[in-house]
Amino acid sequence: MRVDRLLTILQQLTGTLALAVFTAALGSLQIGYSLGVINAPQKVIQKHYAKSLGVYKEDLYHRDGVNSTEQENSTAPSVVMYWSLSVAIFSIGGMVSSFLVGFVSDVRGRIKGMLAINVLAITAGLLMGLAKMGTSHLMVIAGRAIMGLYCGLTSGLVPMYIGAISPVKYRGTLGTLHQLALVTGIFLSQVIGLEFLLGNDDMWPVLLGLSGAPAILQCLLLLLCPESPRYLYIKLGKKEEACKSDDMRTTQAK
């Protein structure tokens, strides 16, 4: 029954509406990816932190008979501190920026707001992707903090935009795509974070840097998406533009 309903909705979606929902959901994908990406390569990143801080014990990692528990127990306190900060600062950034969602959406609008905050995601991706070229622990921490700011904002803007452009009849169904994209991002980060893919000594910066990649695609696609009719009419008082934006909902979709 649910499959039939989903097929009916897909048949009634206009191309513009489908594009707008997909484009917005890319932001949710980045949230999920950023949440999960830091977990798989933990030991690899900690080793690079130790090298950057000058406390790396090479003999410990190459000596026979040393298990992972012994390695964890012998990790320098400074490495543990910076690693913990790398993980936690993402949530701190998200918490801080979440209070600014209303301000950004009212001042810039939904489309321009998502475009503007993508600068944060791209900057964060570059910092983490180039971490090997500088002080790795500081660049990763800075990148995670900026990505947290981005995710806090996009976690409010995405469902707000999807809800505003979706036909009332299907608003709840389309709204669930925010959560679907989020868990898909977590899944992707765990898969490509495996050691034989990107979760290794050579490729871990690429793994972290990819968290900003969807922002580039989203920036391009947002240029083709209509602004929220509600924002245009209620906030800006532009009735004609709001009606044009609302034309994406065909008689079928209603």
C-alpha positions in Angstrom: 0.0 0.0 0.0 2.8 2.4 0.9 4.6 1.5 -2.3 1.5 2.3 -4.4 1.2 5.6 -2.6 4.8 6.5 -3.3 4.5 5.6 -7.0 1.4 7.8 -7.2 3.3 10.7 -5.6 6.2 10.2 -8.0 3.9 10.3 -11.0 2.3 13.5 -9.8 5.6 15.3 -9.1 6.5 18.0 -11.5 10.1 18.1 -12.7 10.8 21.4 -11.0 9.4 20.2 -7.7 11.4 17.0 -7.8 14.6 18.9 -8.6 14.0 21.4 -5.8 13.4 18.6 -3.2 16.4 16.6 -4.4 18.6 19.7 -4.3 17.5 20.7 -0.8 18.0 17.1 0.4 21.7 17.3 -0.6 22.1 19.5 2.5 20.7 16.7 4.7 23.1 14.3 3.0 26.0 16.4 4.1 24.7 16.4 7.7 24.6 12.6 7.8 28.0 12.3 6.1 29.6 14.7 8.5 28.1 12.9 11.5 29.5 9.5 10.5 32.7 10.3 8.6 34.9 10.9 11.6 34.4 7.4 13.2 35.9 4.9 10.8 39.4 6.4 10.4 39.9 7.3 14.1 43.1 5.4 14.6 44.6 6.7 11.3 43.8 10.3 12.1 45.1 9.9 15.7 48.4 8.7 14.3 48.7 11.8 12.2 47.8 13.9 15.1 50.6 12.3 17.1 53.1 13.0 14.2 52.0 16.6 14.0 52.4 17.0 17.8 55.7 15.3 17.9 54.6 12.5 20.2 54.3 9.6 17.7 55.8 6.3 18.9 56.6 4.5 15.6 58.0 1.5 17.3 54.7 0.9 19.1 52.8 0.7 15.8 55.3 -1.6 14.2 56.3 -3.9 17.0 55.0 -7.4 16.9 52.5 -8.5 19.6 51.1 -5.1 20.3 47.3 -5.1 20.1 45.0 -2.1 19.5 44.1 -1.9 23.2 47.7 -1.3 24.2 48.0 1.3 21.4 44.9 3.1 22.8 46.2 3.0 26.3 49.5 4.4 25.3 48.1 7.3 23.2 49.5 10.6 24.4 47.0 12.8 26.4 47.5 15.6 23.9 46.4 13.4 21.0 43.3 12.3 23.0 42.4 15.9 23.8 42.7 17.1 20.2 40.8 14.1 18.9 38.0 14.6 21.3 37.8 18.2 20.3 37.7 17.2 16.7 34.6 15.1 17.3 32.8 17.4 19.8 33.3 20.7 18.1 31.1 19.7 15.3 28.1 19.4 17.7 29.1 22.7 19.3 29.1 24.5 16.0 25.8 23.0 15.1 24.2 24.0 18.4 25.4 27.6 18.0 24.3 28.1 14.4 20.9 26.4 14.9 19.8 29.6 16.7 20.4 31.6 13.5 18.2 29.6 11.2 15.3 31.9 11.5 17.4 35.0 11.0 19.1 33.6 7.9 15.9 32.4 6.3 14.1 35.7 6.9 17.0 37.9 5.7 18.3 35.9 2.8 15.4 33.6 2.0 15.4 29.9 1.7 17.3 29.6 -1.7 19.8 32.4 -1.1 20.2 31.3 2.5 21.2 27.7 1.4 23.5 29.2 -1.3 25.2 31.5 1.3 25.9 28.8 3.9 27.4 26.5 1.3 30.4 28.7 1.5 30.9 27.2 5.0 30.7 23.7 3.8 33.1 24.2 0.9 35.6 26.0 3.3 35.3 23.2 5.8 35.9 20.6 3.1 39.0 22.4 1.8 40.4 22.7 5.3 40.0 19.0 6.1 41.0 17.9 2.6 44.2 19.7 2.8 45.0 18.8 6.4 48.2 16.9 5.5 49.7 20.0 4.0 49.5 21.9 7.3 49.1 21.3 11.0 46.7 18.4 10.6 45.0 18.5 14.0 44.3 22.3 13.9 43.0 22.1 10.3 40.7 19.2 11.0 39.3 20.9 14.2 38.7 24.1 12.3 37.1 22.3 9.4 34.8 20.3 11.8 33.8 23.5 13.6 32.9 25.3 10.4 31.1 22.2 9.1 29.1 22.1 12.4 28.1 25.7 11.8 26.9 24.7 8.3 25.0 21.6 9.4 23.2 23.5 12.2 21.9 26.0 9.7 21.0 23.5 6.9 19.2 21.2 9.4 16.7 24.0 9.7 16.6 25.5 6.2 16.2 22.1 4.4 12.9 21.0 6.0 11.7 24.6 6.0 12.2 24.8 2.3 10.8 21.4 1.4 7.7 22.1 3.5 7.2 25.4 1.8 7.4 24.2 -1.8 5.6 20.8 -1.3 1.8 20.5 -2.1 -0.1 20.3 1.1 -1.4 16.8 0.2 2.2 15.4 0.0 4.0 17.7 2.4 4.5 15.0 5.1 5.7 12.4 2.6 8.2 14.7 1.0 9.3 16.0 4.4 10.6 12.6 5.3 13.2 12.9 2.6 15.2 15.1 5.0 15.6 12.2 7.4 16.2 9.7 4.5 19.0 11.8 3.0 20.5 12.2 6.5 20.8 8.5 7.2 21.9 7.9 3.6 24.8 10.2 4.3 25.7 8.3 7.5 25.7 5.1 5.5 27.9 6.4 2.7 30.4 7.8 5.2 30.7 4.4 6.9 31.1 2.5 3.6 33.7 4.7 1.9 35.5 5.1 5.3 36.5 1.5 5.2 40.3 1.1 5.2 40.6 -0.4 1.7 38.7 2.6 0.3 39.4 6.0 1.8 39.9 5.3 5.5 43.7 4.8 5.3 46.9 6.7 5.8 46.9 8.1 2.3 43.3 9.0 1.7 41.8 10.0 5.0 42.0 13.8 4.1 40.0 13.1 1.0 37.4 11.2 3.1 36.9 14.1 5.3 37.1 16.7 2.5 34.3 15.0 0.6 31.9 16.3 3.2 31.9 19.6 1.3 31.5 18.1 -2.2 27.7 18.0 -2.3 27.7 21.7 -1.5 29.2 22.4 -4.9 26.5 20.4 -6.7 23.8 22.0 -4.6 25.1 25.5 -5.4 24.7 24.8 -9.1 21.2 23.2 -8.8 19.9 25.9 -6.4 20.1 28.4 -9.3 17.4 26.3 -11.1 15.1 26.0 -8.1 12.2 28.4 -7.3 12.1 30.4 -4.1 9.5 29.6 -1.4 6.2 31.2 -2.4 5.4 31.7 1.3 8.6 33.7 1.8 8.1 35.8 -1.4 4.5 36.7 -0.4 4.6 36.9 3.4 8.1 38.3 4.0 8.7 40.3 0.8 5.1 41.1 -0.3 5.9 40.0 -3.9 2.6 38.5 -4.9 3.3 38.1 -8.6 6.6 36.4 -8.0 5.0 34.2 -5.4 2.4 33.1 -7.9 5.1 32.3 -10.5 7.0 30.3 -8.0 3.8 28.5 -7.1 3.3 27.5 -10.7 5.6 24.5 -10.1 2.6 22.8 -8.5 0.5 21.6 -11.4 -3.2 20.7 -11.2 -2.1 17.1 -10.9 0.1 17.7 -7.9 -2.6 19.6 -6.1 
